Amino acid sequence: MRHVLPVLALVASLFAAPGLPALAADSEFHICPDNAEARVSHTGSSAWIATTQSSRPRELRIEIIGRNPALVCVYRMFGTDYWIYRYPSAHHPNCTVSSEGGTRGFYCLR
């Protein structure tokens, strides 16, 4: 059994996602969605064409939303900022914006 654990650790490390930071068991790392897309709908005639825009994350920040800190991914569409956000998990509420291992995201601790 003593020899199985190092082998299992080696196998697990081979399947780890490349470019993602190595995390301690008491931490989490959240990455923004790679792409956001927005569509506009309208009630006019079919002669009017609504455009679609998409964006990669331009900025990461922590904002207070509903009295709680939220992990915010900022995209740029239709000439303005568009937010996609999530709240940290209850087990890892202390988050900072980070570029661990070259990957931008939110590093959260207990």
ROFIBA-743961 format. One record per residue: x, y, z of N, C-alpha, C in turn. Coordinates in nm, 2 decimals. Last residue first. Layout:
<kollos>
{n_x: X, n_y: Y, n_z: Z, ca_x: X, ca_y: Y, ca_z: Z, c_x: X, c_y: Y, c_z: Z}
...
</kollos>
This chain:
<kollos>
{n_x: -0.99, n_y: 2.97, n_z: 0.27, ca_x: -1.09, ca_y: 2.95, ca_z: 0.38, c_x: -1.10, c_y: 3.08, c_z: 0.46}
{n_x: -0.94, n_y: 3.13, n_z: -0.05, ca_x: -0.90, ca_y: 3.06, ca_z: 0.07, c_x: -1.01, c_y: 3.05, c_z: 0.17}
{n_x: -0.92, n_y: 3.16, n_z: -0.40, ca_x: -1.00, ca_y: 3.17, ca_z: -0.28, c_x: -0.95, c_y: 3.08, c_z: -0.17}
{n_x: -0.84, n_y: 3.34, n_z: -0.68, ca_x: -0.78, ca_y: 3.25, ca_z: -0.58, c_x: -0.85, c_y: 3.27, c_z: -0.45}
{n_x: -0.96, n_y: 3.38, n_z: -0.99, ca_x: -0.99, ca_y: 3.42, ca_z: -0.85, c_x: -0.93, c_y: 3.31, c_z: -0.76}
{n_x: -0.76, n_y: 3.45, n_z: -1.28, ca_x: -0.88, ca_y: 3.39, ca_z: -1.21, c_x: -0.89, c_y: 3.45, c_z: -1.07}
{n_x: -0.54, n_y: 3.38, n_z: -1.55, ca_x: -0.61, ca_y: 3.48, ca_z: -1.47, c_x: -0.73, c_y: 3.41, c_z: -1.41}
{n_x: -0.24, n_y: 3.19, n_z: -1.55, ca_x: -0.39, ca_y: 3.19, ca_z: -1.57, c_x: -0.46, c_y: 3.29, c_z: -1.48}
{n_x: 0.02, n_y: 3.19, n_z: -1.47, ca_x: -0.01, ca_y: 3.26, ca_z: -1.60, c_x: -0.16, c_y: 3.25, c_z: -1.63}
{n_x: 0.03, n_y: 3.09, n_z: -1.22, ca_x: 0.07, ca_y: 3.00, ca_z: -1.33, c_x: 0.04, c_y: 3.06, c_z: -1.46}
{n_x: -0.21, n_y: 3.31, n_z: -1.11, ca_x: -0.13, ca_y: 3.20, ca_z: -1.07, c_x: -0.10, c_y: 3.11, c_z: -1.20}
{n_x: -0.31, n_y: 3.57, n_z: -1.09, ca_x: -0.26, ca_y: 3.52, ca_z: -1.22, c_x: -0.17, c_y: 3.40, c_z: -1.19}
{n_x: -0.61, n_y: 3.69, n_z: -0.92, ca_x: -0.48, ca_y: 3.63, ca_z: -0.93, c_x: -0.44, c_y: 3.59, c_z: -1.07}
{n_x: -0.81, n_y: 3.85, n_z: -0.69, ca_x: -0.78, ca_y: 3.83, ca_z: -0.83, c_x: -0.63, c_y: 3.79, c_z: -0.84}
{n_x: -0.91, n_y: 3.67, n_z: -0.40, ca_x: -0.84, ca_y: 3.78, ca_z: -0.46, c_x: -0.82, c_y: 3.75, c_z: -0.61}
{n_x: -1.13, n_y: 3.57, n_z: -0.13, ca_x: -1.08, ca_y: 3.56, ca_z: -0.26, c_x: -1.01, c_y: 3.69, c_z: -0.31}
{n_x: -1.27, n_y: 3.39, n_z: 0.11, ca_x: -1.17, ca_y: 3.50, ca_z: 0.10, c_x: -1.09, c_y: 3.49, c_z: -0.03}
{n_x: -1.44, n_y: 3.17, n_z: 0.12, ca_x: -1.50, ca_y: 3.30, ca_z: 0.10, c_x: -1.40, c_y: 3.41, c_z: 0.07}
{n_x: -1.48, n_y: 2.87, n_z: 0.10, ca_x: -1.36, ca_y: 2.94, ca_z: 0.06, c_x: -1.40, c_y: 3.09, c_z: 0.02}
{n_x: -1.72, n_y: 2.77, n_z: 0.18, ca_x: -1.60, ca_y: 2.71, ca_z: 0.24, c_x: -1.47, c_y: 2.78, c_z: 0.21}
{n_x: -1.91, n_y: 2.89, n_z: 0.02, ca_x: -1.91, ca_y: 2.92, ca_z: 0.17, c_x: -1.78, c_y: 2.87, c_z: 0.24}
{n_x: -1.76, n_y: 3.02, n_z: -0.28, ca_x: -1.82, ca_y: 2.91, ca_z: -0.20, c_x: -1.82, c_y: 2.95, c_z: -0.05}
{n_x: -1.84, n_y: 3.35, n_z: -0.41, ca_x: -1.74, ca_y: 3.25, ca_z: -0.36, c_x: -1.82, c_y: 3.14, c_z: -0.29}
{n_x: -2.07, n_y: 3.40, n_z: -0.68, ca_x: -2.03, ca_y: 3.42, ca_z: -0.54, c_x: -1.93, c_y: 3.32, c_z: -0.50}
{n_x: -2.02, n_y: 3.54, n_z: -1.00, ca_x: -2.06, ca_y: 3.43, ca_z: -0.91, c_x: -2.01, c_y: 3.46, c_z: -0.77}
{n_x: -2.10, n_y: 3.71, n_z: -1.31, ca_x: -2.04, ca_y: 3.70, ca_z: -1.18, c_x: -2.09, c_y: 3.57, c_z: -1.11}
{n_x: -2.04, n_y: 3.91, n_z: -1.58, ca_x: -2.09, ca_y: 3.77, ca_z: -1.54, c_x: -2.02, c_y: 3.75, c_z: -1.41}
{n_x: -2.12, n_y: 4.23, n_z: -1.72, ca_x: -2.06, ca_y: 4.14, ca_z: -1.61, c_x: -2.13, c_y: 4.00, c_z: -1.61}
{n_x: -2.01, n_y: 4.44, n_z: -1.96, ca_x: -2.11, ca_y: 4.34, ca_z: -1.93, c_x: -2.05, c_y: 4.25, c_z: -1.83}
{n_x: -1.95, n_y: 4.78, n_z: -2.06, ca_x: -1.91, ca_y: 4.66, ca_z: -1.98, c_x: -2.03, c_y: 4.57, c_z: -1.95}
{n_x: -2.02, n_y: 4.88, n_z: -2.40, ca_x: -2.03, ca_y: 4.89, ca_z: -2.26, c_x: -1.98, c_y: 4.77, c_z: -2.19}
{n_x: -2.05, n_y: 4.83, n_z: -2.68, ca_x: -1.99, ca_y: 4.96, ca_z: -2.63, c_x: -1.99, c_y: 4.98, c_z: -2.48}
{n_x: -2.14, n_y: 4.58, n_z: -2.71, ca_x: -2.23, ca_y: 4.69, ca_z: -2.74, c_x: -2.18, c_y: 4.82, c_z: -2.68}
{n_x: -1.92, n_y: 4.45, n_z: -2.46, ca_x: -2.01, ca_y: 4.43, ca_z: -2.57, c_x: -2.10, c_y: 4.55, c_z: -2.59}
{n_x: -1.67, n_y: 4.32, n_z: -2.28, ca_x: -1.71, ca_y: 4.44, ca_z: -2.34, c_x: -1.79, c_y: 4.41, c_z: -2.47}
{n_x: -1.67, n_y: 4.18, n_z: -1.94, ca_x: -1.66, ca_y: 4.16, ca_z: -2.09, c_x: -1.71, c_y: 4.29, c_z: -2.15}
{n_x: -1.55, n_y: 4.08, n_z: -1.64, ca_x: -1.60, ca_y: 4.19, ca_z: -1.72, c_x: -1.57, c_y: 4.17, c_z: -1.86}
{n_x: -1.64, n_y: 3.88, n_z: -1.37, ca_x: -1.57, ca_y: 3.88, ca_z: -1.50, c_x: -1.63, c_y: 3.99, c_z: -1.59}
{n_x: -1.63, n_y: 3.89, n_z: -1.02, ca_x: -1.68, ca_y: 3.95, ca_z: -1.14, c_x: -1.59, c_y: 3.94, c_z: -1.26}
{n_x: -1.73, n_y: 3.75, n_z: -0.74, ca_x: -1.62, ca_y: 3.74, ca_z: -0.84, c_x: -1.68, c_y: 3.78, c_z: -0.97}
{n_x: -1.86, n_y: 3.94, n_z: -0.47, ca_x: -1.88, ca_y: 3.86, ca_z: -0.59, c_x: -1.76, c_y: 3.86, c_z: -0.68}
{n_x: -1.96, n_y: 3.99, n_z: -0.14, ca_x: -1.85, ca_y: 4.00, ca_z: -0.24, c_x: -1.88, c_y: 3.90, c_z: -0.35}
{n_x: -2.29, n_y: 4.12, n_z: -0.07, ca_x: -2.19, ca_y: 4.01, ca_z: -0.06, c_x: -2.08, c_y: 4.03, c_z: -0.17}
{n_x: -2.49, n_y: 4.30, n_z: -0.10, ca_x: -2.42, ca_y: 4.30, ca_z: 0.02, c_x: -2.31, c_y: 4.19, c_z: 0.04}
{n_x: -2.54, n_y: 4.28, n_z: -0.38, ca_x: -2.64, ca_y: 4.23, ca_z: -0.28, c_x: -2.58, c_y: 4.21, c_z: -0.14}
{n_x: -2.21, n_y: 4.28, n_z: -0.45, ca_x: -2.34, ca_y: 4.27, ca_z: -0.51, c_x: -2.44, c_y: 4.21, c_z: -0.41}
{n_x: -1.91, n_y: 4.42, n_z: -0.46, ca_x: -2.01, ca_y: 4.39, ca_z: -0.37, c_x: -2.14, c_y: 4.39, c_z: -0.44}
{n_x: -1.65, n_y: 4.27, n_z: -0.66, ca_x: -1.74, ca_y: 4.38, ca_z: -0.63, c_x: -1.85, c_y: 4.33, c_z: -0.53}
{n_x: -1.34, n_y: 4.21, n_z: -0.79, ca_x: -1.43, ca_y: 4.17, ca_z: -0.68, c_x: -1.52, c_y: 4.29, c_z: -0.65}
{n_x: -1.25, n_y: 4.14, n_z: -1.13, ca_x: -1.25, ca_y: 4.22, ca_z: -1.01, c_x: -1.35, c_y: 4.16, c_z: -0.91}
{n_x: -1.09, n_y: 4.13, n_z: -1.45, ca_x: -1.15, ca_y: 4.05, ca_z: -1.33, c_x: -1.14, c_y: 4.14, c_z: -1.21}
{n_x: -1.14, n_y: 4.21, n_z: -1.79, ca_x: -1.10, ca_y: 4.25, ca_z: -1.66, c_x: -1.16, c_y: 4.15, c_z: -1.55}
{n_x: -1.22, n_y: 4.09, n_z: -2.02, ca_x: -1.12, ca_y: 4.20, ca_z: -2.03, c_x: -1.07, c_y: 4.24, c_z: -1.89}
{n_x: -1.30, n_y: 3.77, n_z: -2.16, ca_x: -1.29, ca_y: 3.85, ca_z: -2.04, c_x: -1.18, c_y: 3.96, c_z: -2.05}
{n_x: -1.41, n_y: 3.82, n_z: -2.50, ca_x: -1.33, ca_y: 3.74, ca_z: -2.40, c_x: -1.33, c_y: 3.83, c_z: -2.28}
{n_x: -1.73, n_y: 3.85, n_z: -2.66, ca_x: -1.61, ca_y: 3.91, ca_z: -2.60, c_x: -1.54, c_y: 3.81, c_z: -2.51}
{n_x: -1.97, n_y: 3.92, n_z: -2.91, ca_x: -1.91, ca_y: 3.84, ca_z: -2.82, c_x: -1.78, c_y: 3.90, c_z: -2.77}
{n_x: -2.29, n_y: 4.01, n_z: -3.04, ca_x: -2.16, ca_y: 4.04, ca_z: -3.01, c_x: -2.10, c_y: 3.94, c_z: -2.91}
{n_x: -2.53, n_y: 4.03, n_z: -3.30, ca_x: -2.48, ca_y: 3.95, ca_z: -3.19, c_x: -2.33, c_y: 4.00, c_z: -3.17}
{n_x: -2.80, n_y: 4.24, n_z: -3.41, ca_x: -2.67, ca_y: 4.19, ca_z: -3.41, c_x: -2.63, c_y: 4.11, c_z: -3.29}
{n_x: -3.11, n_y: 4.21, n_z: -3.58, ca_x: -3.04, ca_y: 4.23, ca_z: -3.45, c_x: -2.90, c_y: 4.17, c_z: -3.46}
{n_x: -3.27, n_y: 4.37, n_z: -3.84, ca_x: -3.17, ca_y: 4.26, ca_z: -3.80, c_x: -3.10, c_y: 4.30, c_z: -3.67}
{n_x: -3.59, n_y: 4.42, n_z: -3.97, ca_x: -3.48, ca_y: 4.47, ca_z: -3.88, c_x: -3.40, c_y: 4.35, c_z: -3.83}
{n_x: -3.77, n_y: 4.28, n_z: -4.10, ca_x: -3.68, ca_y: 4.35, ca_z: -4.18, c_x: -3.56, c_y: 4.41, c_z: -4.10}
{n_x: -3.95, n_y: 4.17, n_z: -3.93, ca_x: -3.83, ca_y: 4.09, ca_z: -3.96, c_x: -3.74, c_y: 4.16, c_z: -4.05}
{n_x: -4.05, n_y: 4.44, n_z: -3.71, ca_x: -4.07, ca_y: 4.35, ca_z: -3.82, c_x: -3.94, c_y: 4.28, c_z: -3.85}
{n_x: -3.99, n_y: 4.44, n_z: -3.35, ca_x: -4.02, ca_y: 4.50, ca_z: -3.48, c_x: -4.04, c_y: 4.40, c_z: -3.59}
{n_x: -3.91, n_y: 4.36, n_z: -3.11, ca_x: -4.05, ca_y: 4.33, ca_z: -3.14, c_x: -4.09, c_y: 4.39, c_z: -3.28}
{n_x: -3.60, n_y: 4.20, n_z: -3.06, ca_x: -3.68, ca_y: 4.31, ca_z: -3.07, c_x: -3.82, c_y: 4.27, c_z: -3.11}
{n_x: -3.29, n_y: 4.11, n_z: -2.89, ca_x: -3.41, ca_y: 4.07, ca_z: -2.96, c_x: -3.50, c_y: 4.20, c_z: -2.97}
{n_x: -2.95, n_y: 4.06, n_z: -2.91, ca_x: -3.05, ca_y: 4.16, ca_z: -2.89, c_x: -3.18, c_y: 4.11, c_z: -2.96}
{n_x: -2.70, n_y: 3.87, n_z: -2.74, ca_x: -2.79, ca_y: 3.89, ca_z: -2.85, c_x: -2.90, c_y: 3.99, c_z: -2.81}
{n_x: -2.37, n_y: 3.80, n_z: -2.65, ca_x: -2.50, ca_y: 3.87, ca_z: -2.62, c_x: -2.57, c_y: 3.89, c_z: -2.75}
{n_x: -2.14, n_y: 3.59, n_z: -2.50, ca_x: -2.21, ca_y: 3.63, ca_z: -2.62, c_x: -2.34, c_y: 3.69, c_z: -2.58}
{n_x: -1.81, n_y: 3.53, n_z: -2.38, ca_x: -1.95, ca_y: 3.57, ca_z: -2.35, c_x: -2.01, c_y: 3.62, c_z: -2.48}
{n_x: -1.56, n_y: 3.29, n_z: -2.31, ca_x: -1.62, ca_y: 3.38, ca_z: -2.40, c_x: -1.77, c_y: 3.41, c_z: -2.36}
{n_x: -1.46, n_y: 3.15, n_z: -2.09, ca_x: -1.37, ca_y: 3.20, ca_z: -2.19, c_x: -1.43, c_y: 3.30, c_z: -2.29}
{n_x: -1.56, n_y: 3.24, n_z: -1.76, ca_x: -1.60, ca_y: 3.18, ca_z: -1.88, c_x: -1.51, c_y: 3.24, c_z: -2.00}
{n_x: -1.28, n_y: 3.26, n_z: -1.52, ca_x: -1.40, ca_y: 3.32, ca_z: -1.60, c_x: -1.43, c_y: 3.24, c_z: -1.72}
{n_x: -1.20, n_y: 3.03, n_z: -1.27, ca_x: -1.16, ca_y: 3.09, ca_z: -1.40, c_x: -1.29, c_y: 3.14, c_z: -1.47}
{n_x: -1.10, n_y: 2.99, n_z: -0.94, ca_x: -1.21, ca_y: 3.00, ca_z: -1.03, c_x: -1.17, c_y: 3.08, c_z: -1.16}
{n_x: -0.96, n_y: 2.78, n_z: -0.71, ca_x: -0.93, ca_y: 2.87, ca_z: -0.81, c_x: -1.04, c_y: 2.87, c_z: -0.92}
{n_x: -0.94, n_y: 2.73, n_z: -0.36, ca_x: -1.01, ca_y: 2.71, ca_z: -0.48, c_x: -0.96, c_y: 2.81, c_z: -0.58}
{n_x: -0.79, n_y: 2.56, n_z: -0.07, ca_x: -0.81, ca_y: 2.67, ca_z: -0.16, c_x: -0.89, c_y: 2.63, c_z: -0.28}
{n_x: -0.69, n_y: 2.35, n_z: 0.09, ca_x: -0.78, ca_y: 2.45, ca_z: 0.15, c_x: -0.80, c_y: 2.57, c_z: 0.06}
{n_x: -0.52, n_y: 2.20, n_z: -0.07, ca_x: -0.65, ca_y: 2.15, ca_z: -0.04, c_x: -0.74, c_y: 2.25, c_z: 0.02}
{n_x: -0.36, n_y: 2.43, n_z: -0.30, ca_x: -0.36, ca_y: 2.35, ca_z: -0.17, c_x: -0.50, c_y: 2.30, c_z: -0.15}
{n_x: -0.30, n_y: 2.39, n_z: -0.65, ca_x: -0.37, ca_y: 2.44, ca_z: -0.53, c_x: -0.36, c_y: 2.36, c_z: -0.41}
{n_x: -0.13, n_y: 2.49, n_z: -0.93, ca_x: -0.14, ca_y: 2.39, ca_z: -0.83, c_x: -0.20, c_y: 2.45, c_z: -0.70}
{n_x: -0.30, n_y: 2.66, n_z: -1.19, ca_x: -0.21, ca_y: 2.66, ca_z: -1.08, c_x: -0.23, c_y: 2.54, c_z: -0.99}
{n_x: -0.30, n_y: 2.54, n_z: -1.53, ca_x: -0.37, ca_y: 2.58, ca_z: -1.41, c_x: -0.28, c_y: 2.57, c_z: -1.29}
{n_x: -0.15, n_y: 2.45, n_z: -1.74, ca_x: -0.16, ca_y: 2.59, ca_z: -1.72, c_x: -0.24, c_y: 2.64, c_z: -1.60}
{n_x: -0.33, n_y: 2.15, n_z: -1.78, ca_x: -0.21, ca_y: 2.23, ca_z: -1.81, c_x: -0.24, c_y: 2.37, c_z: -1.79}
{n_x: -0.50, n_y: 1.97, n_z: -1.53, ca_x: -0.52, ca_y: 2.06, ca_z: -1.65, c_x: -0.39, c_y: 2.14, c_z: -1.66}
{n_x: -0.37, n_y: 1.65, n_z: -1.45, ca_x: -0.40, ca_y: 1.78, ca_z: -1.41, c_x: -0.41, c_y: 1.87, c_z: -1.53}
{n_x: -0.29, n_y: 1.39, n_z: -1.52, ca_x: -0.42, ca_y: 1.43, ca_z: -1.57, c_x: -0.46, c_y: 1.57, c_z: -1.52}
{n_x: -0.05, n_y: 1.37, n_z: -1.38, ca_x: -0.04, ca_y: 1.36, ca_z: -1.53, c_x: -0.18, c_y: 1.41, c_z: -1.59}
{n_x: -0.12, n_y: 1.37, n_z: -1.12, ca_x: -0.05, ca_y: 1.49, ca_z: -1.17, c_x: -0.05, c_y: 1.49, c_z: -1.32}
{n_x: -0.23, n_y: 1.11, n_z: -1.10, ca_x: -0.32, ca_y: 1.23, ca_z: -1.08, c_x: -0.25, c_y: 1.35, c_z: -1.14}
{n_x: 0.01, n_y: 0.96, n_z: -1.12, ca_x: -0.10, ca_y: 0.95, ca_z: -1.22, c_x: -0.19, c_y: 1.07, c_z: -1.22}
{n_x: 0.14, n_y: 1.04, n_z: -0.89, ca_x: 0.20, ca_y: 1.06, ca_z: -1.02, c_x: 0.09, c_y: 1.06, c_z: -1.13}
{n_x: -0.04, n_y: 0.94, n_z: -0.69, ca_x: -0.01, ca_y: 1.09, ca_z: -0.70, c_x: 0.05, c_y: 1.12, c_z: -0.83}
{n_x: -0.02, n_y: 0.67, n_z: -0.74, ca_x: -0.15, ca_y: 0.74, ca_z: -0.76, c_x: -0.13, c_y: 0.89, c_z: -0.77}
{n_x: 0.24, n_y: 0.63, n_z: -0.67, ca_x: 0.20, ca_y: 0.60, ca_z: -0.80, c_x: 0.07, c_y: 0.68, c_z: -0.83}
{n_x: 0.23, n_y: 0.69, n_z: -0.39, ca_x: 0.31, ca_y: 0.77, ca_z: -0.48, c_x: 0.28, c_y: 0.75, c_z: -0.63}
{n_x: 0.04, n_y: 0.48, n_z: -0.31, ca_x: 0.01, ca_y: 0.62, ca_z: -0.30, c_x: 0.10, c_y: 0.71, c_z: -0.39}
{n_x: 0.17, n_y: 0.23, n_z: -0.35, ca_x: 0.06, ca_y: 0.27, ca_z: -0.44, c_x: 0.03, c_y: 0.42, c_z: -0.43}
{n_x: 0.35, n_y: 0.18, n_z: -0.15, ca_x: 0.40, ca_y: 0.21, ca_z: -0.29, c_x: 0.29, c_y: 0.26, c_z: -0.38}
{n_x: 0.20, n_y: 0.12, n_z: 0.07, ca_x: 0.29, ca_y: 0.23, ca_z: 0.07, c_x: 0.34, c_y: 0.28, c_z: -0.06}
{n_x: 0.08, n_y: -0.12, n_z: 0.00, ca_x: 0.00, ca_y: 0.00, ca_z: 0.00, c_x: 0.09, c_y: 0.13, c_z: 0.00}
</kollos>
